[in-house]
Amino acid sequence: MEQTLQQVAAQLNENPENMAALTQIEGDLLQHKRHEELLRIYESLALQLTAQPQAMITLWHKASSLCSDELGHSQRAEQYLKRIIDSDPNNIE
């Protein structure tokens, strides 16, 4: 599994817009409860996709949900939501 995750992570580094790779790695990491690792991936991709605000916002939403739902870290989830508001003050979802 580690080798597959590394390959998929490499694909995402080459092309942060590769949603098939993101979906694959999300499934694997969630299944194995590797939430912190998935958060790092969300953060990294969001920072790379600043030219694509909707994709970036989606990743911040995913990070926020993961923090609140799986980790029980409401303050940390709030920080991700603040990043959404900072990038799009009109986003109230």
N, CA and C atoms as a LAMMPS dump frame, in Angstrom:
ITEM: TIMESTEP
0
ITEM: NUMBER OF ATOMS
279
ITEM: BOX BOUNDS ff ff ff
-5.0000000000000000e+02 5.0000000000000000e+02
-5.0000000000000000e+02 5.0000000000000000e+02
-5.0000000000000000e+02 5.0000000000000000e+02
ITEM: ATOMS id mol type element x y z
1 1 1 N 0.811 -1.196 0
2 1 2 C 0 0 0
3 1 3 C 0.856 1.263 0
4 2 1 N 1.953 1.253 0.763
5 2 2 C 2.812 2.439 0.841
6 2 3 C 3.328 2.863 -0.527
7 3 1 N 3.739 1.886 -1.318
8 3 2 C 4.265 2.209 -2.635
9 3 3 C 3.181 2.829 -3.507
10 4 1 N 1.968 2.302 -3.436
11 4 2 C 0.855 2.849 -4.207
12 4 3 C 0.564 4.273 -3.762
13 5 1 N 0.544 4.516 -2.452
14 5 2 C 0.294 5.867 -1.943
15 5 3 C 1.369 6.837 -2.416
16 6 1 N 2.601 6.379 -2.406
17 6 2 C 3.694 7.238 -2.873
18 6 3 C 3.545 7.559 -4.353
19 7 1 N 3.125 6.583 -5.142
20 7 2 C 2.923 6.812 -6.576
21 7 3 C 1.791 7.804 -6.812
22 8 1 N 0.708 7.639 -6.081
23 8 2 C -0.434 8.546 -6.243
24 8 3 C -0.059 9.944 -5.762
25 9 1 N 0.663 10.03 -4.656
26 9 2 C 1.113 11.331 -4.155
27 9 3 C 2.019 12.007 -5.186
28 10 1 N 2.862 11.24 -5.843
29 10 2 C 3.733 11.794 -6.884
30 10 3 C 2.898 12.317 -8.059
31 11 1 N 1.852 11.585 -8.41
32 11 2 C 0.958 12.044 -9.481
33 11 3 C 0.307 13.369 -9.102
34 12 1 N -0.09 13.506 -7.854
35 12 2 C -0.707 14.756 -7.399
36 12 3 C 0.301 15.902 -7.381
37 13 1 N 1.548 15.602 -7.03
38 13 2 C 2.574 16.649 -7.054
39 13 3 C 2.824 17.138 -8.466
40 14 1 N 2.794 16.22 -9.418
41 14 2 C 2.991 16.593 -10.821
42 14 3 C 1.794 17.359 -11.371
43 15 1 N 0.606 16.934 -10.953
44 15 2 C -0.619 17.546 -11.454
45 15 3 C -1.63 17.661 -10.315
46 16 1 N -1.628 18.789 -9.592
47 16 2 C -2.525 18.955 -8.453
48 16 3 C -4.013 18.889 -8.828
49 17 1 N -4.31 18.994 -10.106
50 17 2 C -5.697 18.95 -10.559
51 17 3 C -6.173 17.524 -10.853
52 18 1 N -5.35 16.541 -10.603
53 18 2 C -5.676 15.149 -10.898
54 18 3 C -6.67 14.62 -9.86
55 19 1 N -7.953 14.822 -10.139
56 19 2 C -8.991 14.443 -9.183
57 19 3 C -9.115 12.926 -9.016
58 20 1 N -8.786 12.17 -10.044
59 20 2 C -8.819 10.703 -9.921
60 20 3 C -7.78 10.248 -8.898
61 21 1 N -6.601 10.844 -8.942
62 21 2 C -5.549 10.499 -7.982
63 21 3 C -5.959 10.929 -6.572
64 22 1 N -6.566 12.098 -6.462
65 22 2 C -7.009 12.568 -5.151
66 22 3 C -8.072 11.64 -4.576
67 23 1 N -9.017 11.247 -5.388
68 23 2 C -10.076 10.34 -4.932
69 23 3 C -9.487 9.021 -4.452
70 24 1 N -8.51 8.513 -5.184
71 24 2 C -7.881 7.246 -4.806
72 24 3 C -7.159 7.369 -3.466
73 25 1 N -6.376 8.42 -3.325
74 25 2 C -5.597 8.558 -2.097
75 25 3 C -6.511 8.873 -0.908
76 26 1 N -7.584 9.618 -1.148
77 26 2 C -8.548 9.883 -0.074
78 26 3 C -9.132 8.578 0.461
79 27 1 N -9.576 7.747 -0.445
80 27 2 C -10.172 6.476 -0.043
81 27 3 C -9.215 5.627 0.763
82 28 1 N -7.993 5.51 0.278
83 28 2 C -6.998 4.688 0.97
84 28 3 C -6.672 5.245 2.359
85 29 1 N -6.444 6.557 2.43
86 29 2 C -6.06 7.142 3.713
87 29 3 C -7.216 7.145 4.712
88 30 1 N -8.425 7.399 4.241
89 30 2 C -9.571 7.356 5.147
90 30 3 C -9.814 5.945 5.661
91 31 1 N -9.684 4.977 4.777
92 31 2 C -9.887 3.578 5.172
93 31 3 C -8.924 3.161 6.279
94 32 1 N -7.712 3.669 6.209
95 32 2 C -6.694 3.306 7.192
96 32 3 C -6.557 4.355 8.304
97 33 1 N -7.51 5.286 8.349
98 33 2 C -7.562 6.315 9.399
99 33 3 C -6.273 7.126 9.501
100 34 1 N -5.724 7.444 8.355
101 34 2 C -4.502 8.264 8.301
102 34 3 C -4.906 9.702 8.003
103 35 1 N -5.644 10.266 8.94
104 35 2 C -6.261 11.574 8.741
105 35 3 C -5.247 12.712 8.654
106 36 1 N -4.243 12.68 9.477
107 36 2 C -3.238 13.757 9.45
108 36 3 C -2.523 13.803 8.103
109 37 1 N -2.231 12.648 7.57
110 37 2 C -1.57 12.582 6.267
111 37 3 C -2.475 13.15 5.177
112 38 1 N -3.756 12.832 5.253
113 38 2 C -4.707 13.36 4.279
114 38 3 C -4.84 14.874 4.428
115 39 1 N -4.828 15.371 5.641
116 39 2 C -4.872 16.827 5.848
117 39 3 C -3.669 17.51 5.209
118 40 1 N -2.501 16.915 5.352
119 40 2 C -1.303 17.5 4.723
120 40 3 C -1.451 17.556 3.202
121 41 1 N -2.062 16.537 2.637
122 41 2 C -2.277 16.514 1.194
123 41 3 C -3.263 17.601 0.795
124 42 1 N -4.37 17.718 1.525
125 42 2 C -5.343 18.783 1.242
126 42 3 C -4.688 20.151 1.307
127 43 1 N -3.899 20.379 2.359
128 43 2 C -3.227 21.673 2.52
129 43 3 C -2.281 21.959 1.359
130 44 1 N -1.473 20.982 1.033
131 44 2 C -0.501 21.147 -0.036
132 44 3 C -1.184 21.45 -1.366
133 45 1 N -2.219 20.695 -1.68
134 45 2 C -2.922 20.912 -2.942
135 45 3 C -3.624 22.261 -2.96
136 46 1 N -4.256 22.625 -1.862
137 46 2 C -4.958 23.914 -1.808
138 46 3 C -3.991 25.068 -2.052
139 47 1 N -2.815 24.979 -1.469
140 47 2 C -1.824 26.033 -1.659
141 47 3 C -1.295 26.078 -3.089
142 48 1 N -1.309 24.937 -3.77
143 48 2 C -0.863 24.895 -5.168
144 48 3 C -1.948 25.378 -6.137
145 49 1 N -3.194 25.347 -5.692
146 49 2 C -4.313 25.661 -6.583
147 49 3 C -4.898 27.053 -6.335
148 50 1 N -4.074 27.99 -5.913
149 50 2 C -4.578 29.331 -5.629
150 50 3 C -5.144 30.012 -6.872
151 51 1 N -4.682 29.614 -8.046
152 51 2 C -5.202 30.19 -9.286
153 51 3 C -6.57 29.611 -9.644
154 52 1 N -6.98 28.588 -8.915
155 52 2 C -8.289 27.962 -9.133
156 52 3 C -9.07 28.014 -7.829
157 53 1 N -9.688 29.15 -7.557
158 53 2 C -10.314 29.357 -6.243
159 53 3 C -11.344 28.301 -5.855
160 54 1 N -12.139 27.828 -6.786
161 54 2 C -13.167 26.856 -6.412
162 54 3 C -12.547 25.529 -5.967
163 55 1 N -11.516 25.083 -6.653
164 55 2 C -10.827 23.852 -6.255
165 55 3 C -10.158 24.032 -4.895
166 56 1 N -9.559 25.191 -4.697
167 56 2 C -8.901 25.485 -3.423
168 56 3 C -9.928 25.493 -2.287
169 57 1 N -11.058 26.133 -2.498
170 57 2 C -12.104 26.199 -1.478
171 57 3 C -12.634 24.804 -1.161
172 58 1 N -12.808 23.982 -2.18
173 58 2 C -13.269 22.607 -1.963
174 58 3 C -12.3 21.853 -1.056
175 59 1 N -11.019 22.023 -1.283
176 59 2 C -10.017 21.346 -0.455
177 59 3 C -10.034 21.864 0.981
178 60 1 N -10.196 23.175 1.165
179 60 2 C -10.284 23.71 2.526
180 60 3 C -11.532 23.175 3.232
181 61 1 N -12.642 23.045 2.481
182 61 2 C -13.864 22.454 3.058
183 61 3 C -13.607 21.014 3.491
184 62 1 N -12.944 20.257 2.652
185 62 2 C -12.646 18.863 2.987
186 62 3 C -11.773 18.786 4.238
187 63 1 N -10.785 19.656 4.321
188 63 2 C -9.903 19.675 5.486
189 63 3 C -10.69 20.028 6.748
190 64 1 N -11.56 21.005 6.642
191 64 2 C -12.374 21.405 7.786
192 64 3 C -13.283 20.271 8.245
193 65 1 N -13.932 19.628 7.304
194 65 2 C -14.826 18.512 7.635
195 65 3 C -14.058 17.357 8.278
196 66 1 N -12.895 17.071 7.748
197 66 2 C -12.081 15.984 8.304
198 66 3 C -11.698 16.302 9.75
199 67 1 N -11.324 17.537 9.998
200 67 2 C -10.95 17.924 11.364
201 67 3 C -12.126 17.806 12.322
202 68 1 N -13.281 18.3 11.903
203 68 2 C -14.413 18.281 12.827
204 68 3 C -15.046 16.897 12.939
205 69 1 N -15.198 16.195 11.831
206 69 2 C -15.911 14.912 11.839
207 69 3 C -15.067 13.74 12.333
208 70 1 N -13.844 13.66 11.885
209 70 2 C -13.007 12.494 12.207
210 70 3 C -12.073 12.724 13.387
211 71 1 N -11.59 13.957 13.534
212 71 2 C -10.601 14.216 14.574
213 71 3 C -11.178 14.924 15.791
214 72 1 N -12.359 15.508 15.633
215 72 2 C -12.976 16.225 16.748
216 72 3 C -12.254 17.504 17.113
217 73 1 N -11.582 18.117 16.159
218 73 2 C -10.822 19.35 16.389
219 73 3 C -11.582 20.54 15.803
220 74 1 N -12.5 21.079 16.56
221 74 2 C -13.321 22.168 16.045
222 74 3 C -12.517 23.448 15.79
223 75 1 N -11.547 23.744 16.652
224 75 2 C -10.74 24.946 16.436
225 75 3 C -9.91 24.837 15.167
226 76 1 N -9.371 23.694 14.95
227 76 2 C -8.578 23.474 13.733
228 76 3 C -9.482 23.558 12.501
229 77 1 N -10.677 23 12.6
230 77 2 C -11.64 23.077 11.497
231 77 3 C -11.97 24.529 11.197
232 78 1 N -12.108 25.333 12.242
233 78 2 C -12.396 26.757 12.068
234 78 3 C -11.298 27.465 11.282
235 79 1 N -10.057 27.08 11.536
236 79 2 C -8.937 27.705 10.827
237 79 3 C -9.045 27.476 9.322
238 80 1 N -9.477 26.29 8.938
239 80 2 C -9.642 26.013 7.518
240 80 3 C -10.801 26.826 6.942
241 81 1 N -11.856 26.971 7.718
242 81 2 C -12.99 27.77 7.252
243 81 3 C -12.586 29.237 7.096
244 82 1 N -11.72 29.712 7.972
245 82 2 C -11.234 31.091 7.848
246 82 3 C -10.443 31.269 6.559
247 83 1 N -9.733 30.249 6.149
248 83 2 C -8.989 30.334 4.881
249 83 3 C -9.955 30.491 3.704
250 84 1 N -11.107 29.836 3.802
251 84 2 C -12.113 29.976 2.743
252 84 3 C -12.615 31.404 2.71
253 85 1 N -12.931 31.953 3.861
254 85 2 C -13.45 33.315 3.92
255 85 3 C -12.385 34.312 3.453
256 86 1 N -11.127 34.065 3.822
257 86 2 C -10.047 34.94 3.372
258 86 3 C -9.921 34.951 1.848
259 87 1 N -10.123 33.781 1.243
260 87 2 C -9.974 33.696 -0.215
261 87 3 C -11.235 34.128 -0.943
262 88 1 N -12.391 34.001 -0.28
263 88 2 C -13.666 34.375 -0.898
264 88 3 C -14.627 34.859 0.183
265 89 1 N -14.572 36.161 0.507
266 89 2 C -15.406 36.696 1.577
267 89 3 C -16.915 36.486 1.369
268 90 1 N -17.327 36.226 0.153
269 90 2 C -18.747 36.015 -0.132
270 90 3 C -19.179 34.571 0.052
271 91 1 N -18.241 33.669 0.354
272 91 2 C -18.55 32.258 0.512
273 91 3 C -19.088 32.011 1.915
274 92 1 N -20.378 31.663 1.985
275 92 2 C -20.993 31.451 3.293
276 92 3 C -21.538 30.044 3.443
277 93 1 N -21.058 29.12 2.625
278 93 2 C -21.526 27.742 2.695
279 93 3 C -21.061 27.05 3.946
